[in-house]
């Protein structure tokens, strides 16, 4: 497996993590990953945290700017945590393929929305609490 990991944000679709080492659920238990793992970001998948294509059925919309750049990643953890009823917690060592990294620090994790309601997509803004997002 590659030393680097990257998350691509697809227009109106999922996050796709490439080179991911592990995915942990809210109980810190490993969830299976593949070379490319599609993770739900619309909040409606019937197979959370994985994408099952429901974003197409519900009309999920979040277009990314046309030109993408990859944030700098460093060697380090390639492990994403799925927070219970909340966002994905991603270590700064995993690059994010977006135009504006909004000042991501290499010292801190960043949080990606998985409820679909954030006004700051792809980042979490706490909307999961307002809409009572559920992992089920």
C-alpha positions in Angstrom: 0.0 0.0 0.0 1.2 3.5 -0.8 2.8 5.7 1.9 0.5 8.6 1.1 -3.2 8.7 1.4 -5.6 11.2 -0.4 -9.3 11.9 -0.1 -11.0 13.1 -3.4 -14.2 15.0 -3.1 -16.5 14.2 -6.0 -19.0 16.7 -7.3 -22.5 15.9 -5.9 -21.1 12.5 -4.7 -18.9 10.7 -2.2 -15.5 11.1 -0.7 -13.1 8.5 -2.2 -10.2 7.7 0.1 -7.2 6.1 -1.8 -4.4 4.4 0.1 -6.3 4.4 3.4 -4.7 2.3 6.1 -7.8 1.8 8.2 -11.3 3.1 8.9 -12.4 3.0 12.5 -16.0 3.1 13.7 -17.2 5.0 16.8 -16.2 2.0 19.0 -12.7 2.2 17.6 -13.2 -1.1 15.7 -11.8 -1.5 12.2 -14.2 -1.3 9.2 -13.0 -3.0 6.0 -11.4 -0.7 3.4 -10.1 -1.3 -0.2 -7.6 0.5 -2.4 -10.3 3.1 -3.1 -13.0 3.4 -0.5 -16.1 5.5 -1.3 -17.5 7.2 1.9 -21.0 8.7 2.1 -21.2 12.5 2.5 -24.9 13.0 1.7 -26.0 11.4 5.0 -28.6 9.1 3.4 -26.7 6.0 2.5 -28.3 2.8 3.7 -24.8 1.3 4.2 -23.1 4.1 6.2 -20.2 5.0 6.3 -19.9 3.7 2.8 -21.5 5.3 -0.2 -24.3 3.3 -1.8 -25.4 5.8 -4.5 -28.3 7.3 -2.6 -26.9 10.8 -3.2 -28.2 10.4 -6.8 -31.7 9.5 -5.7 -32.0 12.3 -3.2 -30.5 15.0 -5.4 -27.5 15.7 -3.1 -25.7 18.8 -4.4 -22.2 20.1 -3.6 -20.1 21.1 -6.6 -16.5 21.7 -6.0 -14.6 24.5 -7.9 -13.2 23.4 -11.3 -9.6 23.5 -10.4 -8.5 21.2 -7.6 -5.2 21.1 -5.7 -4.1 18.6 -3.2 -3.2 19.7 0.3 0.2 18.7 1.4 0.3 15.4 3.2 3.1 14.0 5.3 4.0 10.5 6.4 1.8 9.7 9.3 -1.5 8.0 10.2 -3.7 6.8 7.3 -6.6 6.2 9.5 -10.0 7.9 9.4 -12.3 7.8 12.4 -16.1 7.7 11.9 -17.4 9.7 14.9 -20.7 8.6 16.3 -23.6 10.6 14.9 -20.9 13.1 13.6 -18.3 13.7 11.0 -15.2 11.9 9.8 -12.1 12.8 11.8 -9.1 12.8 9.4 -5.5 13.3 10.4 -3.6 16.0 8.7 -1.3 13.4 7.2 -4.1 12.5 4.8 -4.3 14.9 1.8 -7.6 16.4 0.8 -8.1 17.1 -2.9 -9.9 20.4 -3.0 -9.2 24.0 -4.2 -9.3 25.8 -0.9 -7.9 23.9 2.1 -9.2 26.7 4.4 -5.9 26.8 6.3 -5.7 23.1 7.2 -2.8 22.7 9.7 -0.5 19.8 9.5 -0.7 19.6 13.3 -4.4 19.0 13.7 -7.1 16.7 12.4 -9.8 18.0 10.1 -13.4 17.0 10.1 -15.4 16.2 7.0 -19.2 16.4 6.9 -21.1 13.1 6.5 -24.6 14.3 7.3 -25.0 16.3 4.1 -26.3 19.4 5.9 -23.1 21.4 6.5 -23.1 24.9 5.1 -19.3 24.6 4.9 -19.0 21.5 2.7 -16.9 19.4 2.6 -16.0 20.4 6.2 -18.3 19.8 9.2 -19.9 22.8 10.8 -21.9 21.0 13.5 -25.1 20.7 11.5 -25.3 17.0 12.4 -26.4 18.0 15.8 -29.1 20.4 14.5 -30.6 17.7 12.2 -30.2 14.9 14.7 -28.1 12.9 12.2 -28.1 9.1 12.9 -25.6 6.5 12.0 -28.4 4.0 11.2 
